[in-house]
Amino acid sequence: MLVSAGVLTEPQLREALAYQRNGSLALPEALMKLGLVDETTLARTQAKAEGLPFVDLDKGKIAPEILARVPAELAREQGLVPLMEKGGKLVVAVDDPLKRILADQLRFMLGVEVVCVLAAPSALKRALTRAYGAGDEALLAKTLKAEGSEEEGDAPIVRLVTRTFHQALEARASDIHIEPGRAAVRVRFRVDGMLRDIAEHPLHLHAPLISRLKILASMDIAERRKPQDGRIGLEIDGRSIDVRCSILPASHGEAIVMRLLDRSRSLISLRELGFDDEDYKWFRRAIKRPNGIVLVTGPTGSGKTTTLYAALSELNRPDVKIITAEDPVEYHIKGLNQVQVNTKIGLTFARILKAMLRAAPNIILVGEIRDVETAEIAIQAALTGHLVFSTLHTNDAAGALTRLMDIGVKPFLVSASVQAVIAQRLVRRLCPECAQGYTPSAGEIETLGIAPNLAAGRQFKRPRGCRTCEGTGYRGRIALFEMLEMDPAIRDLTFRGESLDAIRKHATSSGNLRSLLADGARKVLRGDTSTTEVMRVVRLATHLEDPS
């Protein structure tokens, strides 16, 4: 049926059959493992073959009175979700045609005619979680025990927290969001920069769950009205994990966001970040200067610190002294003197920076320039023979110059000290297993600003979705860079306190500024990411450049 529908070719079917025999898998599993068919298409075809209607459970909501017809324990145990009542019959979604036998059991229990429809297995799991939550504490304890928790004597909440961290690491999540609502506690993971719903727990688990996390993060468990910050150190599967926690009191209770940092992971090189040959030469030239400031800008979570660590790794030699001031120290690098900011005892960026200069460093890293005091000390260091690296929160590269002036730094100091600025954003990398080639339209080429002759005869790639990327079409991330190199004219414009637009226009026309969109277009042409991804992250930058 898949072949006749044009979803699968005969050679692909033979490949899947061979793979199935070698791996002792069912044919549907083999097809999905190879990324030849996605789960939804497979379920649709299976439904057609079995004469069952197909339903997409990710669309629409189920009425509470319908959910109440089937006990939660039965629904979870048998893997089914009641959907609606139609013509006096209860419609129930299942993920396997063989489960049609459950219709008789339900008819006997509920005293009503039951008909089955087929859904994709992962969609059914999500629908079950949305409909009935993850179960009460007893069910959680039973589930966690079945999963082989090492801490069998622990309370269910303790094991729930442990399992959540395990799942987050397996999913490659950078953040865990726990958010109470009116009827349930929602758990979401941020994977490759995008949030995903993972689970919904009953509301009565919220208080013990937050209390457990507060204890781990050394927060005040009695304080529920004020925001709190803390840190958790974990050892999971031999990996050292640092968790930064932030609690915010919301209308339905305290919400918590946890940023995961895997200290056991090796540092990423400039090449792995997304620097091609031309970018790499430019950046190496900028960081090889004997003095001055190199700034990396971008929103929170755009990989600024990773870029700076990669730069320091390039410069880390026995004859060079490097000191860093960080909040927190994310990776411990051999050969660097790394200092942790501690505002509770007055150890701020500015205070550390003053002390650093007495330690005779060649290179200084200031985790972030937050105020005029830190900025001015960093600039004085740059003007007295030190190479200084730091980060700023701005939308684009040229904006870093005006941002320094906005916080109170004199224009002549900015123009004299800044050598180069990089603005960056992270885009999702196309899954290498299932990315699909296609011929772009003229409008798409124009939107990316690519010259028609460069795109002639070239194929772009778009996401498709397979088992490897969990149906998203993307796996991992790559950085887009906007690079600004200072020249005498830009220094003069900065010295005179000219507007951001004037600085950007000159930098672009003189070739000293390469925009995010231009770098994104190159990475689309190279097949690293999709047009949709590039436009998602550069939309703000393009709006800034062209207000019309």
C-alpha positions in Angstrom: 0.0 0.0 0.0 2.9 2.4 0.8 4.5 1.6 -2.6 1.2 2.0 -4.5 0.6 5.4 -2.7 4.1 6.6 -3.9 5.3 7.0 -0.4 7.9 4.2 -0.8 9.8 2.9 -3.8 10.5 -0.7 -4.6 14.2 -0.4 -3.9 13.5 1.3 -0.5 11.1 -1.6 0.4 13.8 -4.1 -0.4 16.3 -2.2 1.7 13.8 -2.1 4.6 13.1 -5.9 4.3 16.8 -6.6 4.4 17.3 -4.3 7.4 14.3 -6.0 9.1 15.8 -9.5 8.7 19.2 -8.4 10.0 17.9 -6.6 13.0 14.9 -8.9 13.9 12.5 -5.9 13.7 8.9 -5.6 12.5 8.6 -4.1 9.1 7.0 -0.8 10.3 9.9 -0.4 12.8 12.5 -1.0 10.1 10.9 1.6 7.8 10.9 4.2 10.6 14.4 3.4 11.7 15.7 3.9 8.2 13.7 7.2 8.0 11.8 6.0 4.9 8.4 6.6 6.4 7.2 8.8 9.3 5.0 7.4 12.0 1.9 9.3 11.0 2.0 8.1 7.3 2.6 4.6 8.6 -0.4 4.8 11.0 -2.7 6.2 8.2 -1.7 3.3 5.8 -2.2 0.7 8.6 -5.6 2.2 9.4 -6.6 1.9 5.7 -5.4 -1.7 5.5 -7.3 -2.7 8.6 -10.5 -0.7 7.6 -10.2 1.6 10.6 -10.6 5.4 10.5 -7.4 7.4 11.3 -7.3 10.3 13.8 -4.7 12.9 14.5 -4.6 13.3 18.3 -2.4 16.4 18.2 -5.4 18.4 16.9 -8.5 19.3 18.9 -9.5 19.0 22.5 -11.4 16.2 24.2 -14.4 17.1 26.4 -13.8 16.4 30.2 -17.2 14.5 30.4 -15.9 12.1 27.6 -12.6 11.5 29.4 -14.5 10.8 32.6 -16.3 7.8 30.9 -13.1 5.7 30.9 -11.2 5.3 34.2 -7.7 6.8 34.0 -6.0 3.6 35.2 -7.7 1.5 32.5 -6.8 4.1 29.8 -3.1 4.1 30.8 -2.9 0.3 31.2 -4.5 -0.5 27.9 -3.2 2.5 25.9 -6.4 4.1 24.7 -8.1 7.5 24.8 -11.9 8.1 24.5 -12.6 10.9 21.9 -16.3 11.5 21.5 -19.8 10.1 21.4 -21.2 9.7 18.0 -24.6 8.1 17.1 -24.9 6.6 20.6 -21.4 5.0 20.3 -18.3 5.9 22.2 -15.3 6.5 19.9 -12.0 5.3 21.3 -8.5 5.9 19.9 -5.9 3.0 20.0 -2.4 2.7 18.6 -2.6 -0.9 17.4 -5.3 -2.5 15.2 -5.2 -5.7 17.4 -6.5 -3.6 20.3 -10.0 -3.6 18.6 -10.7 -6.5 21.0 -10.8 -3.9 23.8 -14.1 -2.6 22.3 -15.9 -5.7 23.7 -14.4 -5.3 27.2 -15.3 -1.6 27.3 -18.9 -2.3 26.1 -19.3 -4.7 29.0 -17.8 -2.3 31.5 -19.5 0.9 30.3 -22.7 -0.4 29.0 -22.4 1.4 25.7 -21.4 0.5 22.1 -17.7 1.2 21.5 -15.9 1.7 18.1 -12.1 2.1 17.6 -10.1 4.5 15.5 -6.3 4.3 14.9 -3.8 6.9 16.0 0.0 7.2 15.8 1.7 5.6 18.9 3.6 8.7 20.0 0.5 11.0 19.5 -1.5 8.6 21.6 1.1 8.8 24.4 1.0 12.6 24.3 -2.8 12.6 24.3 -2.9 10.2 27.3 -0.6 12.5 29.3 -2.7 15.5 28.4 -5.9 13.7 29.2 -5.0 11.9 32.5 -1.6 13.4 33.5 1.2 11.1 34.6 -0.9 9.5 37.4 -1.0 9.9 41.1 2.0 9.4 43.5 1.3 5.7 43.9 1.3 5.1 40.1 4.5 7.2 39.7 6.2 5.1 42.4 5.1 1.9 40.6 6.3 3.2 37.2 9.6 4.5 38.5 10.2 1.2 40.4 9.5 -0.7 37.2 12.1 1.4 35.4 14.7 0.2 37.9 15.3 3.1 40.1 18.5 2.6 42.2 17.0 4.4 45.1 14.1 2.1 45.9 13.6 3.5 49.4 13.2 7.1 48.1 9.8 8.9 48.0 8.0 9.0 44.7 8.7 12.8 44.3 12.5 12.1 44.7 12.3 9.5 41.9 10.1 11.8 39.7 12.7 14.5 39.9 15.6 12.1 39.1 13.6 10.7 36.2 12.9 14.2 34.9 16.6 15.0 34.8 17.4 11.6 33.1 14.8 12.3 30.4 16.1 15.8 29.8 19.6 14.5 29.3 18.4 11.7 26.9 16.4 14.3 24.9 19.5 16.7 24.7 17.5 19.4 26.5 19.2 22.7 27.5 16.3 23.7 29.8 13.5 22.2 31.9 10.4 24.3 32.5 7.9 23.3 35.2 4.8 25.4 35.1 1.7 25.1 37.2 -1.7 25.7 35.5 -5.3 25.7 36.6 -5.7 21.9 36.3 -2.2 20.4 36.0 1.5 21.0 36.2 3.1 21.1 32.8 6.7 20.0 32.2 8.5 21.2 29.0 12.0 20.7 27.7 13.9 23.1 25.4 15.6 21.0 22.7 17.6 22.7 20.0 16.1 26.0 21.1 12.5 24.9 20.8 10.1 24.1 23.7 8.3 20.7 23.7 5.6 19.4 26.0 6.9 16.4 27.8 4.4 15.6 30.6 1.5 16.9 32.7 1.3 15.9 36.4 -1.7 16.3 38.7 -1.8 19.6 40.5 -1.3 18.1 44.0 2.2 17.1 43.0 3.3 20.7 42.4 4.1 21.7 46.0 6.2 18.6 46.8 7.9 18.8 43.4 9.0 22.5 43.9 10.0 21.8 47.5 12.3 19.0 46.4 13.9 21.2 43.8 14.3 24.1 46.3 16.1 21.8 48.7 18.5 20.5 46.0 19.2 24.1 44.9 19.7 25.4 48.5 16.7 27.8 48.3 14.3 28.9 51.0 11.5 26.4 50.9 9.2 28.6 53.1 9.5 31.6 50.7 6.8 31.4 48.0 6.2 35.1 47.2 9.6 36.2 45.9 11.7 35.1 42.9 14.7 32.9 43.9 17.8 31.6 42.2 20.0 28.6 43.0 22.2 25.9 41.7 22.2 22.1 41.7 25.2 19.9 41.1 24.3 16.4 39.8 26.1 13.3 38.8 24.0 11.4 36.2 25.3 8.3 34.4 28.9 9.4 35.1 28.3 12.9 33.7 28.8 16.0 35.9 25.7 18.3 35.4 25.4 21.8 36.7 21.8 23.0 36.9 21.0 26.8 37.3 17.5 27.2 38.8 15.2 30.2 38.7 11.9 30.3 40.5 9.2 32.9 39.5 5.9 33.2 41.5 3.1 33.0 38.9 -0.7 33.3 39.2 -1.2 29.5 39.7 1.9 28.9 41.9 5.7 28.9 41.5 7.1 28.2 38.1 10.7 27.0 37.8 13.2 27.0 34.9 16.3 24.9 35.1 19.3 25.5 32.7 21.3 22.3 32.3 25.1 22.5 31.7 27.0 19.3 31.0 30.5 19.9 32.4 31.7 16.5 31.0 31.0 17.6 27.4 34.1 18.7 25.5 34.4 22.2 24.3 33.2 23.1 20.8 35.7 24.4 18.3 35.2 27.5 16.1 34.8 25.2 13.1 32.0 23.2 14.8 30.2 26.4 15.8 29.7 27.3 12.1 32.7 29.3 11.0 33.7 28.6 7.4 37.2 29.3 6.0 36.5 33.0 5.4 34.9 33.6 8.8 37.6 31.6 10.5 40.4 33.7 9.0 38.6 36.9 9.9 37.9 35.9 13.5 41.5 34.6 14.0 42.8 37.9 12.7 40.5 39.8 15.2 41.5 37.7 18.3 45.3 37.7 17.4 45.5 41.4 18.1 47.7 42.4 21.0 45.1 44.7 22.6 41.6 46.1 22.3 38.1 44.7 22.9 36.4 41.9 21.0 32.6 41.8 21.8 30.2 39.0 21.2 26.5 40.0 21.3 23.2 38.4 21.0 20.1 37.4 23.2 20.3 34.9 26.1 21.0 31.4 24.9 22.5 32.4 21.6 25.9 30.7 22.3 28.0 33.8 23.1 29.9 32.1 25.9 30.6 29.0 23.8 32.1 31.3 21.1 34.3 33.0 23.6 35.5 29.7 25.1 36.4 28.5 21.6 38.4 31.7 21.0 40.2 31.3 24.3 41.0 27.7 23.5 42.7 29.0 20.3 44.8 31.5 22.3 45.6 29.2 25.2 49.4 28.7 25.2 52.0 28.3 27.9 53.5 31.8 27.2 50.1 33.6 27.5 48.4 34.4 30.8 44.6 34.4 30.5 42.3 35.4 33.4 38.5 35.1 33.2 35.6 36.6 35.4 32.5 34.5 34.9 29.0 34.0 36.3 29.1 31.0 36.5 32.3 29.3 35.4 30.8 27.0 32.8 33.8 24.9 31.8 37.1 24.5 33.6 39.9 24.9 31.0 43.4 23.8 31.8 45.9 26.8 31.7 43.3 29.5 32.5 42.8 31.4 35.7 39.0 31.4 36.1 37.3 33.5 38.8 33.6 33.0 39.8 31.5 36.1 40.4 29.9 36.1 43.9 27.7 39.2 44.4 26.8 38.1 48.0 30.3 38.9 49.1 30.7 41.9 46.8 32.8 40.0 44.2 31.4 41.6 41.1 32.7 41.8 37.5 34.1 45.2 38.2 35.9 44.2 41.4 37.4 41.1 39.9 38.5 43.1 36.8 40.3 45.6 39.0 42.2 42.8 40.8 42.9 41.0 37.5 44.9 43.9 36.1 47.3 43.6 39.1 47.9 40.0 38.1 49.6 41.0 34.8 47.4 39.0 32.3 47.8 39.1 28.5 44.2 38.3 27.8 41.1 39.0 29.9 37.6 37.6 29.6 34.7 39.4 31.3 31.6 37.2 31.2 29.3 40.2 30.6 29.4 44.0 30.5 26.4 45.0 32.6 27.2 48.5 33.9 29.3 51.5 33.2 31.9 50.7 35.9 32.7 47.3 34.4 32.7 48.7 30.8 35.1 51.5 31.7 37.6 49.2 33.5 37.5 46.8 30.6 38.1 49.7 28.1 41.1 51.0 30.3 42.5 47.5 30.2 42.2 47.4 26.4 43.9 50.7 26.1 46.8 49.7 28.3 47.9 46.7 26.3 45.4 43.9 27.2 43.2 41.9 24.8 39.7 41.9 26.3 36.8 39.6 25.4 33.3 40.2 26.6 29.6 39.8 25.8 26.7 42.3 25.5 22.9 41.9 25.1 22.2 43.7 21.8 20.2 42.9 18.6 23.0 43.3 16.1 26.8 44.0 15.9 26.6 47.8 15.2 24.2 48.1 18.2 27.1 47.1 20.6 28.8 50.4 19.9 25.7 52.5 20.7 24.8 50.2 23.7 28.2 51.0 25.4 27.5 54.7 24.9 23.9 54.2 26.3 25.2 52.7 29.5 27.4 55.8 30.1 30.8 55.1 28.3 32.3 58.2 26.6 32.1 57.9 22.7 35.9 58.5 22.4 36.7 55.6 24.7 34.4 53.2 22.6 35.9 54.3 19.3 39.5 53.9 20.6 39.1 50.5 22.3 36.6 48.3 20.3 38.4 46.2 17.6 35.6 43.9 16.4 32.0 42.8 17.2 30.3 39.6 16.4 26.5 39.3 16.7 25.2 35.7 16.6 22.1 33.6 16.6 21.6 29.8 16.8 19.5 28.0 14.1 18.6 24.4 14.1 20.7 22.1 11.9 18.9 19.9 9.4 18.8 16.2 10.3 21.4 14.5 8.0 19.4 11.3 7.9 16.2 12.8 6.4 16.8 16.3 5.0 15.0 16.5 1.6 16.3 18.3 -1.5 14.0 20.6 -3.5 14.2 23.5 -6.0 13.6 26.9 -4.4 11.2 29.4 -5.8 12.4 32.8 -7.1 10.7 34.5 -4.2 12.6 32.3 -1.7 15.9 33.1 -3.3 15.1 36.9 -3.3 14.0 36.7 0.4 17.4 35.3 1.3 19.2 38.0 -0.8 21.0 35.4 -2.9 22.0 36.4 -6.4 20.0 34.4 -9.0 23.2 33.2 -10.8 24.5 31.7 -7.5 21.3 29.8 -6.9 20.9 28.6 -10.5 20.6 24.8 -10.6 21.2 24.5 -6.8 18.9 22.5 -4.6 18.0 23.7 -1.1 17.1 21.3 1.7 14.1 21.2 4.0 13.1 19.1 7.1 11.2 15.9 6.7 11.3 14.0 10.0 12.5 10.6 11.0 13.2 8.5 14.1 16.7 10.0 14.5 15.4 13.6 14.9 12.1 12.4 16.5 10.0 13.7 13.6 11.2 17.3 13.8 13.5 17.3 10.8 16.3 19.0 12.8 19.0 17.7 15.0 21.6 20.0 16.7 22.3 23.6 16.1 24.7 25.9 14.2 25.5 29.6 14.6 24.8 32.4 12.2 27.3 35.3 12.6 27.1 39.0 11.8 30.6 40.4 11.8 31.7 44.0 12.2 35.3 45.1 11.9 36.2 48.6 13.0 37.9 50.9 10.4 38.9 54.6 10.7 35.6 55.9 9.3 33.5 53.8 11.7 35.8 54.9 14.6 35.1 58.6 13.5 31.3 58.0 13.4 31.4 56.4 16.8 33.6 59.3 18.2 31.1 61.8 16.9 28.3 59.9 18.5 26.5 59.3 15.2 23.3 57.2 15.1 23.1 53.5 14.8 21.7 53.7 11.3 24.6 55.9 10.1 27.2 53.4 11.5 25.4 50.4 10.0 25.0 52.0 6.6 28.7 52.9 6.4 29.8 49.5 7.7 27.7 47.7 5.1 28.7 49.8 2.1 32.4 49.6 3.0 32.3 45.8 3.3 33.1 45.8 7.0 29.8 44.4 8.1 28.5 41.0 6.9 24.8 40.6 8.0 23.1 37.6 9.7 20.9 37.2 6.6 24.0 36.9 4.3 25.5 34.2 6.6 22.2 32.4 6.8 21.9 32.4 3.0 25.3 30.8 2.7 24.4 28.1 5.2 21.1 27.4 3.3 23.1 27.0 0.1 25.5 24.7 1.9 22.5 22.5 3.1 23.2 23.1 6.8 19.8 24.6 7.6 16.5 25.6 6.0 15.2 29.0 4.8 12.4 28.8 7.4 15.0 28.6 10.2 17.1 31.5 8.9 14.0 33.7 8.5 12.8 32.8 12.0 16.0 34.2 13.7 16.9 37.1 11.4 13.4 38.5 11.1 14.2 41.1 13.8 17.5 42.1 12.2 15.9 42.6 8.8 13.1 44.6 10.4 15.7 46.8 12.0 17.5 47.4 8.7 14.3 48.2 6.8 11.6 49.7 8.9 9.3 49.9 5.9 
